[in-house]
Amino acid sequence: MYLISSSCAHRFVGYLEEEAVKTYTHCIKELDEGKLPHWTNLNAPQDAIKYWGLDQNAKFRDVLIAVRADECMHREVNHHFADINPESPVEQEKVTQLENCIGEAERLAQQLSLIHI
């Protein structure tokens, strides 16, 4: 798909990432409501603790929050790439726009990490 249309591929991935954010949000909500009892006291895997820099006492819920924040960032970056005309030369303005997009995605991800559903 990327070879046919990079913009279409990035847009598609952006939409997949949007659905992932919704899915992780739903899982966190279900967990908080006690509907996923097997996950309630499940410890975070050591690989997840290391990868996302979580506390050593992190629970699986903390992993879900970190993954959701990652998906949020991926969504923003892919939608940004979908908006770029691949035929246009790379200009400093476009690099700055990408840096701003990544900064905004990081802020959104941070907000999602702080939200307690």
Contact map, one row per residue, 1 for C-alpha under 8 A:
111111011000000000000000000000000000000000000000000000000000000000000000000000000000000000000000000000000000000000000
111111111100000000000000000000000000000000000000000000000000000000000000000000000000000000000000000000000000000000000
111111000000000000000000000000000000000000000000000000000000000000000000000000000000000000000000000000000000000000000
111111000000000000000000000000000000000000000000000000000000000000000000000000000000000000000000000000000000000000000
111111111000000000000000000000000000000000000000000000000000000000000000000000000000000000000000000000000000000000000
111111111100000000000000000000000000000000000000000000000000000000000000000000000100010000000000000000000000000000000
010011111110000000000000000000000000000000000000000000000000000000000000000000001111110000000000000000000000000000000
110011111111000000000000000000000000000000000000000000000000000000000000000000000100000000000000000000000000000000000
110011111111100000000000000000000000000000000000000000000000000000000000000000000100000000000000000000000000000000000
010001111111110000000000000000000000000000000000000000000000000000000000000001101100000000000000000000000000000000000
000000111111111000000000000000000000000000000000000000000000000000000000000001101100000000000000000000000000000000000
000000011111111100000000000000000000000000000000000000000000000000000000000000000000000000000000000000000000000000000
000000001111111110000000000000000000000000000000000000000000000000000000001001000000000000000000000000000000000000000
000000000111111111000000000000000000000000000000000000000000000000000000011111100000000000000000000000000000000000000
000000000011111111100000000000000000000000000000000000000000000000000000001000000000000000000000000000000000000000000
000000000001111111110000000000000000000000000000000000000000000000000000001000000000000000000000000000000000000000000
000000000000111111111000000000000000000000000000000000000000000000000011011000000000000000000000000000000000000000000
000000000000011111111100000000000000000000000000000000000000000000000011001000000000000000000000000000000000000000000
000000000000001111111110000000000000000000000000000000000000000000000000000000000000000000000000000000000000000000000
000000000000000111111111000000000000000000000000000000000000000000010010000000000000000000000000000000000000000000000
000000000000000011111111100000000000000000000000000000000000000000011011000000000000000000000000000000000000000000000
000000000000000001111111110000000000000000000000000000000000000000000000000000000000000000000000000000000000000000000
000000000000000000111111111000000000000000000000000000000000000000000000000000000000000000000000000000000000000000000
000000000000000000011111111100000000000000000000000000000000000110110000000000000000000000000000000000000000000000000
000000000000000000001111111110000000000000000000000000000000000000010000000000000000000000000000000000000000000000000
000000000000000000000111111111000000000000000000000000000000000000000000000000000000000000000000000000000000000000000
000000000000000000000011111111100000000000000000000000000000000100000000000000000000000000000000000000000000000000000
000000000000000000000001111111110000000000000000000000000000100110000000000000000000000000000000000000000000000000001
000000000000000000000000111111111000000000000000000000000000000000000000000000000000000000000000000000000000000000001
000000000000000000000000011111111111000000000000000000000000000000000000000000000000000000000000000000000000000000000
000000000000000000000000001111111111101100000000000000000000100000000000000000000000000000000000000000000000000000000
000000000000000000000000000111111110000000000000000000000000000000000000000000000000000000000000000000000000000000001
000000000000000000000000000011111111000000000000000000000000000000000000000000000000000000000000000000000000000000000
000000000000000000000000000001111111100100000000000000000000000000000000000000000000000000000000000000000000000000000
000000000000000000000000000001111111100000000000000000000000000000000000000000000000000000000000000000000000000000000
000000000000000000000000000001101111111100000000000000000000000000000000000000000000000000000000000000000000000000000
000000000000000000000000000000100111111110000000000000000000000000000000000000000000000000000000000000000000000000000
000000000000000000000000000000000001111111000000000000000000000000000000000000000000000000000000000000000000000000000
000000000000000000000000000000100001111111000000000000000001100000000000000000000000000000000000000000000000000000000
000000000000000000000000000000100101111111000000000000000001100000000000000000000000000000000000000000000000000000000
000000000000000000000000000000000000111111100000000000000011000000000000000000000000000000000000000000000000000000000
000000000000000000000000000000000000011111110000000000000011000000000000000000000000000000000000000000000000000000000
000000000000000000000000000000000000000011111000000000001111000000000000000000000000000000000000000000000000000000000
000000000000000000000000000000000000000001111101100000001111111000000000000000000000000000000000000000000000000000000
000000000000000000000000000000000000000000111111100000000001000000000000000000000000000000000000000000000000000000000
000000000000000000000000000000000000000000011111110000000000000000000000000000000000000000000000000000000000000000000
000000000000000000000000000000000000000000001111111000000000000000000000000000000000000000000000000000000000000000000
000000000000000000000000000000000000000000011111111111000000001000000000000000000000000000000000000000000000000000000
000000000000000000000000000000000000000000011111111111110100001000000000000000000000000000000000000000000000000000000
000000000000000000000000000000000000000000000111111111000000000000000000000000000000000000000000000000000000000000000
000000000000000000000000000000000000000000000011111111000000000000000000000000000000000000000000000000000000000000000
000000000000000000000000000000000000000000000001111111000000000001000000000000000000000000000000000000000000000000000
000000000000000000000000000000000000000000000001111111100000000000000000000000000000000000000000000000000000000000000
000000000000000000000000000000000000000000000001111111110100010000000000000000000000000000000000000000000000000000000
000000000000000000000000000000000000000000000000100011111100000000000000000000000000000000000000000000000000000000000
000000000000000000000000000000000000000000000000100001111100000000000000000000000000000000000000000000000000000000000
000000000000000000000000000000000000000000110000000000111110000000000000000000000000000000000000000000000000000000000
000000000000000000000000000000000000000000110000100001111111111000000000000000000000000000000000000000000000000000000
000000000000000000000000000000000000000011110000000000001111111000000000000000000000000000000000000000000000000000000
000000000000000000000000000000000000001111111000000000000111111100000000000000000000000000000000000000000000000000000
000000000000000000000000000100100000001100010000000000000111111110000000000000000000000000000000000000000000000000000
000000000000000000000000000000000000000000010000000001000111111111000000000000000000000000000000000000000000000000000
000000000000000000000000000000000000000000010001100000000111111111100000000000000000000000000000000000000000000000000
000000000000000000000001001100000000000000000000000000000001111111110000000000000000000000000000000000000000000000000
000000000000000000000001000100000000000000000000000000000000111111111000000000000000000000000000000000000000000110000
000000000000000000000000000000000000000000000000000100000000011111111100000000000000000000000000000000000000000010000
000000000000000000000001000000000000000000000000000000000000001111111110000000000000000000000000000000000000000000000
000000000000000000011001100000000000000000000000000000000000000111111111000000000000000000000000000000000000100110000
000000000000000000001000000000000000000000000000000000000000000011111111100000000000000000000000000000000001110110000
000000000000000000000000000000000000000000000000000000000000000001111111110000000000000000000000000000000000100000000
000000000000000011011000000000000000000000000000000000000000000000111111111000000000000000000000000000000000000000000
000000000000000011001000000000000000000000000000000000000000000000011111111100000000000000000000000000001001100000000
000000000000000000000000000000000000000000000000000000000000000000001111111110000000000000000000000001001101100000000
000000000000010010000000000000000000000000000000000000000000000000000111111111000000000000000000000000001000000000000
000000000000111111000000000000000000000000000000000000000000000000000011111111100000000000000000000000000000000000000
000000000000010000000000000000000000000000000000000000000000000000000001111111110000000000000000000011001000000000000
000000000000010000000000000000000000000000000000000000000000000000000000111111111000000000000000010011001000000000000
000000000110110000000000000000000000000000000000000000000000000000000000011111111100000000000000000000000000000000000
000000000110010000000000000000000000000000000000000000000000000000000000001111111110000000000000000000000000000000000
000000000000000000000000000000000000000000000000000000000000000000000000000111111111000000000000010010000000000000000
000000100110000000000000000000000000000000000000000000000000000000000000000011111111000000000000000000000000000000000
000001111110000000000000000000000000000000000000000000000000000000000000000001111111100000000000000000000000000000000
000000100000000000000000000000000000000000000000000000000000000000000000000000111111100000000000000000000000000000000
000000100000000000000000000000000000000000000000000000000000000000000000000000011111110100000000000000000000000000000
000000100000000000000000000000000000000000000000000000000000000000000000000000000111111100000000000000000000000000000
000001100000000000000000000000000000000000000000000000000000000000000000000000000001111110000000000000000000000000000
000000000000000000000000000000000000000000000000000000000000000000000000000000000000111110000000000000000000000000000
000000000000000000000000000000000000000000000000000000000000000000000000000000000001111111000000000000000000000000000
000000000000000000000000000000000000000000000000000000000000000000000000000000000000011111100000000000000000000000000
000000000000000000000000000000000000000000000000000000000000000000000000000000000000000111110110000000000000000000000
000000000000000000000000000000000000000000000000000000000000000000000000000000000000000011111110000000000000000000000
000000000000000000000000000000000000000000000000000000000000000000000000000000000000000001111111000000000000000000000
000000000000000000000000000000000000000000000000000000000000000000000000000000000000000000111111100000000000000000000
000000000000000000000000000000000000000000000000000000000000000000000000000000000000000001111111110000000000000000000
000000000000000000000000000000000000000000000000000000000000000000000000000000000000000001111111111000000000000000000
000000000000000000000000000000000000000000000000000000000000000000000000000000000000000000011111111100000000000000000
000000000000000000000000000000000000000000000000000000000000000000000000000000000000000000001111111110000000000000000
000000000000000000000000000000000000000000000000000000000000000000000000000010010000000000000111111111000000000000000
000000000000000000000000000000000000000000000000000000000000000000000000000000000000000000000011111111100000000000000
000000000000000000000000000000000000000000000000000000000000000000000000000000000000000000000001111111110000000000000
000000000000000000000000000000000000000000000000000000000000000000000000000110010000000000000000111111111000000000000
000000000000000000000000000000000000000000000000000000000000000000000000100110000000000000000000011111111100000000000
000000000000000000000000000000000000000000000000000000000000000000000000000000000000000000000000001111111110000000000
000000000000000000000000000000000000000000000000000000000000000000000000000000000000000000000000000111111111000000000
000000000000000000000000000000000000000000000000000000000000000000000001110110000000000000000000000011111111100000000
000000000000000000000000000000000000000000000000000000000000000000000000100000000000000000000000000001111111110000000
000000000000000000000000000000000000000000000000000000000000000000000000000000000000000000000000000000111111111000000
000000000000000000000000000000000000000000000000000000000000000000001001100000000000000000000000000000011111111100000
000000000000000000000000000000000000000000000000000000000000000000011101100000000000000000000000000000001111111110000
000000000000000000000000000000000000000000000000000000000000000000001000000000000000000000000000000000000111111111000
000000000000000000000000000000000000000000000000000000000000000000000000000000000000000000000000000000000011111111100
000000000000000000000000000000000000000000000000000000000000000010011000000000000000000000000000000000000001111111100
000000000000000000000000000000000000000000000000000000000000000011011000000000000000000000000000000000000000111111100
000000000000000000000000000000000000000000000000000000000000000000000000000000000000000000000000000000000000011111110
000000000000000000000000000000000000000000000000000000000000000000000000000000000000000000000000000000000000001111111
000000000000000000000000000000000000000000000000000000000000000000000000000000000000000000000000000000000000000001111
000000000000000000000000000110010000000000000000000000000000000000000000000000000000000000000000000000000000000000111
